[in-house]
Amino acid sequence: LWIYDNGFNSAQFYDWSWSNSYQLQHYDQSLGAYVISFTPISYGALAFMCKTSKCIDTSIFRYLAFEVSGGGAGGQSVNLNLATYTEGAPSAVIVGPTLALAITMTWSSYSFDLSARGFPTQNYDQLWFQDASGTTQQLPVYIRNVRFVSALPSSSSSSSSSSSLSSSSSSSLLSSSSMSTFSSSTSSSYRSLSSSSSSSSTSSSSNLQSTSMQTSGLSSL
């Protein structure tokens, strides 16, 4: 189940991001491919919402895999969450742990077993990459090849990414500061779901380009 593969999968997902500093079609010349550019500031987030209710079925898609780069900087503070949303509700609800990404200067591959990380086996609506700093000082991060998969090749192990991910003790609901950001920034999306997949905002930050890439040879559906 692809969310991003040299472009955003708008056929199956809405862009419900709440951020003024991201671009879903940033061209990385060193890769010769498109990636997501996201400047994680002020609790902004990339949020990808299923067009078909709760399409992320972790009884089928047991693993989450993606690649991320700090764009020559590294150290940006970004959390990852899965969430559910009920039509008419004021906000989405985070289910399971909050995972903190350890972002480095170069491209790194992440792949991990959702159940082993503490996510209940169920259906989800949304995947988030959210700023965890609340500041305005972070540089862009770049994300690509985001997908849920049913299995990993034998040469890959979900434990390989354990040094780069950590469980947060945050509440299973958004903190009050980030909840208010989410509610205010996505209210128009709740009212008009069909318009949620409109073009993403262009980042005002400098587009940094990664100079090297590490791959893990993951396979996906």
C-alpha positions as a printed NumPy array, in Angstrom:
array([[  0.   ,   0.   ,   0.   ],
       [  1.961,   2.955,  -1.317],
       [  1.58 ,   6.497,   0.009],
       [  4.55 ,   7.97 ,  -1.853],
       [  6.506,   6.501,  -4.775],
       [  8.16 ,   9.25 ,  -6.85 ],
       [  4.917,  11.131,  -6.226],
       [  1.968,  11.213,  -3.854],
       [ -0.639,   8.456,  -4.224],
       [ -3.653,  10.762,  -4.569],
       [ -5.763,   7.867,  -5.87 ],
       [ -5.885,   6.29 ,  -2.413],
       [ -4.977,   9.095,   0.018],
       [ -5.898,  12.688,   0.772],
       [ -3.272,  15.23 ,   1.753],
       [ -4.52 ,  16.436,   5.155],
       [ -1.224,  18.004,   6.195],
       [ -1.271,  20.99 ,   8.493],
       [  1.862,  22.928,   7.631],
       [  2.835,  25.915,   5.519],
       [  6.295,  24.498,   4.888],
       [  6.115,  21.384,   2.736],
       [  6.085,  20.293,  -0.888],
       [  4.911,  16.914,  -2.165],
       [  6.719,  17.255,  -5.502],
       [ 10.264,  18.36 ,  -4.628],
       [ 12.73 ,  17.218,  -7.302],
       [ 15.98 ,  15.823,  -5.892],
       [ 18.605,  16.124,  -8.644],
       [ 21.044,  13.733,  -6.962],
       [ 18.387,  10.981,  -6.994],
       [ 16.707,  11.961, -10.245],
       [ 13.38 ,  11.514,  -8.484],
       [ 10.653,  13.378,  -6.626],
       [ 10.562,  13.383,  -2.834],
       [  8.588,  15.097,  -0.079],
       [ 10.21 ,  18.233,   1.331],
       [  8.981,  19.093,   4.849],
       [ 10.253,  21.76 ,   7.23 ],
       [  9.165,  20.553,  10.692],
       [  8.231,  23.681,  12.639],
       [  5.539,  24.801,  15.112],
       [  4.014,  21.301,  15.493],
       [  3.144,  21.223,  11.797],
       [  2.722,  17.804,  10.226],
       [  2.478,  15.773,   7.077],
       [ -0.812,  13.864,   7.377],
       [ -2.027,  11.348,   4.829],
       [ -5.668,  10.268,   5.086],
       [ -7.274,   7.204,   3.484],
       [ -9.858,   7.969,   0.803],
       [-11.5  ,   4.646,   1.647],
       [-12.318,   4.499,   5.357],
       [ -9.57 ,   2.861,   7.427],
       [ -7.63 ,   1.49 ,   4.456],
       [ -4.496,   0.845,   6.518],
       [ -5.219,  -2.684,   7.731],
       [ -2.269,  -3.812,   9.844],
       [ -3.514,  -7.405,   9.915],
       [ -2.503,  -7.373,   6.226],
       [  0.119,  -4.612,   6.095],
       [  2.215,  -5.551,   9.097],
       [  5.221,  -3.357,   8.31 ],
       [  5.788,   0.327,   7.615],
       [  8.788,   1.284,   5.485],
       [ 10.138,   4.607,   4.209],
       [ 13.344,   6.565,   3.619],
       [ 14.273,   9.907,   5.171],
       [ 17.172,  12.357,   4.918],
       [ 18.115,  15.411,   6.946],
       [ 19.268,  17.125,   3.76 ],
       [ 22.888,  17.534,   4.838],
       [ 21.931,  18.695,   8.323],
       [ 20.346,  15.97 ,  10.44 ],
       [ 19.067,  16.107,  13.984],
       [ 15.598,  17.456,  13.129],
       [ 12.939,  16.482,  15.664],
       [ 10.108,  14.556,  13.995],
       [  7.571,  12.1  ,  15.431],
       [  5.605,   9.408,  13.614],
       [  2.034,   8.401,  14.458],
       [ -0.885,   6.359,  13.174],
       [ -4.373,   7.727,  13.768],
       [ -8.053,   7.012,  13.241],
       [-10.771,   9.46 ,  12.273],
       [-14.539,   9.244,  12.594],
       [-16.601,  11.369,  10.212],
       [-17.968,  14.383,  12.064],
       [-15.482,  14.138,  14.918],
       [-13.585,  17.331,  15.854],
       [-10.208,  15.669,  15.361],
       [ -8.37 ,  12.45 ,  14.638],
       [ -7.162,  10.263,  17.496],
       [ -3.661,   8.834,  17.746],
       [ -3.64 ,   5.079,  18.36 ],
       [ -0.545,   3.345,  19.686],
       [  2.847,   4.818,  20.513],
       [  4.522,   7.958,  19.229],
       [  7.828,   7.094,  17.539],
       [ 10.661,   9.62 ,  17.45 ],
       [ 12.797,   9.523,  14.299],
       [ 16.56 ,   9.926,  14.566],
       [ 17.233,  11.818,  11.344],
       [ 20.747,  11.833,   9.898],
       [ 22.471,  13.831,   7.153],
       [ 22.16 ,  11.082,   4.541],
       [ 19.299,   8.937,   3.27 ],
       [ 18.394,   6.195,   5.748],
       [ 15.871,   3.384,   5.329],
       [ 13.366,   2.596,   8.061],
       [ 11.357,  -0.618,   8.263],
       [  9.661,  -1.956,  11.328],
       [  7.011,  -4.349,  12.548],
       [  4.035,  -2.256,  13.676],
       [  2.786,  -4.861,  16.149],
       [  6.239,  -5.275,  17.686],
       [  6.389,  -1.502,  18.132],
       [  3.177,  -1.514,  20.139],
       [  0.596,  -0.56 ,  17.511],
       [ -2.67 ,  -2.502,  17.93 ],
       [ -3.533,  -4.742,  14.991],
       [ -6.503,  -2.911,  13.488],
       [ -7.507,  -0.53 ,  10.699],
       [ -6.157,   3.032,  10.638],
       [ -7.023,   6.112,   8.58 ],
       [ -3.939,   8.306,   8.805],
       [ -0.143,   8.388,   8.898],
       [  1.57 ,  11.487,  10.338],
       [  5.087,  12.869,  10.333],
       [  4.888,  15.711,  12.871],
       [  7.278,  18.343,  14.204],
       [  8.099,  17.544,  17.827],
       [ 10.08 ,  20.679,  18.641],
       [  7.455,  23.421,  18.473],
       [ 10.207,  25.775,  17.269],
       [ 10.807,  27.655,  14.032],
       [ 14.495,  26.794,  13.737],
       [ 14.535,  23.414,  11.992],
       [ 15.834,  22.756,   8.473],
       [ 13.902,  20.678,   5.908],
       [ 13.786,  16.896,   5.939],
       [ 13.155,  14.802,   2.839],
       [ 10.968,  11.686,   2.763],
       [ 10.316,   9.123,   0.016],
       [  9.172,   5.567,  -0.717],
       [  6.526,   5.554,   2.025],
       [  4.558,   2.308,   2.035],
       [  2.887,  -0.325,   4.186],
       [  3.937,  -3.879,   3.296],
       [  2.85 ,  -7.36 ,   4.285],
       [  6.378,  -8.793,   4.495],
       [ 10.022,  -7.823,   4.353],
       [ 12.735,  -9.744,   2.486],
       [ 14.699, -12.156,   4.67 ],
       [ 17.797,  -9.952,   4.431],
       [ 15.905,  -7.115,   6.148],
       [ 14.858,  -7.033,   9.747],
       [ 12.52 ,  -4.715,  11.556],
       [ 14.996,  -4.695,  14.42 ],
       [ 17.558,  -2.971,  12.209],
       [ 15.77 ,   0.326,  12.643],
       [ 15.42 ,   0.044,  16.425],
       [ 18.364,   2.353,  17.022],
       [ 16.669,   5.052,  14.969],
       [ 13.21 ,   4.868,  16.53 ],
       [ 12.087,   5.265,  20.098],
       [  8.717,   5.008,  21.786],
       [  7.415,   8.175,  23.356],
       [  5.519,   8.295,  26.61 ],
       [  3.149,  10.907,  25.199],
       [ -0.588,  10.509,  25.64 ],
       [ -2.453,   8.59 ,  22.968],
       [ -4.214,  11.826,  22.136],
       [ -2.487,  14.904,  20.744],
       [ -1.059,  17.342,  23.263],
       [ -3.222,  20.417,  23.723],
       [ -0.874,  22.624,  21.699],
       [ -0.67 ,  20.317,  18.695],
       [ -4.346,  19.344,  18.917],
       [ -5.378,  22.953,  18.535],
       [ -3.085,  23.261,  15.527],
       [ -4.612,  20.143,  13.976],
       [ -8.199,  21.153,  14.638],
       [ -7.865,  24.678,  13.3  ],
       [ -5.758,  23.768,  10.295],
       [ -7.892,  20.9  ,   9.043],
       [-11.384,  22.162,   9.759],
       [-11.896,  22.958,   6.093],
       [-10.846,  19.409,   5.213],
       [-13.576,  17.998,   7.478],
       [-16.153,  20.153,   5.756],
       [-15.043,  19.276,   2.231],
       [-13.203,  15.977,   2.049],
       [-13.072,  16.05 ,  -1.725],
       [-10.935,  19.19 ,  -1.692],
       [ -8.402,  17.791,   0.729],
       [ -6.124,  16.448,  -1.968],
       [ -5.411,  19.893,  -3.371],
       [ -1.89 ,  20.954,  -4.217],
       [  0.463,  21.131,  -1.242],
       [  2.074,  24.326,   0.005],
       [  5.484,  25.234,  -1.3  ],
       [  8.153,  25.393,   1.371],
       [  9.68 ,  28.797,   1.96 ],
       [ 12.826,  27.192,   3.294],
       [ 15.866,  26.52 ,   1.116],
       [ 15.662,  23.21 ,  -0.71 ],
       [ 18.657,  21.283,   0.498],
       [ 19.7  ,  18.25 ,  -1.502],
       [ 21.074,  15.039,  -0.099],
       [ 24.39 ,  13.863,  -1.438],
       [ 24.336,  10.188,  -0.574],
       [ 21.812,   7.43 ,  -0.081],
       [ 21.693,   4.264,   1.978],
       [ 19.26 ,   1.59 ,   0.806],
       [ 18.11 ,  -1.623,   2.402],
       [ 16.641,  -3.397,  -0.621],
       [ 13.096,  -3.49 ,   0.775],
       [ 10.319,  -4.957,  -1.338],
       [  6.791,  -3.656,  -1.267],
       [  3.355,  -4.286,  -2.613]])
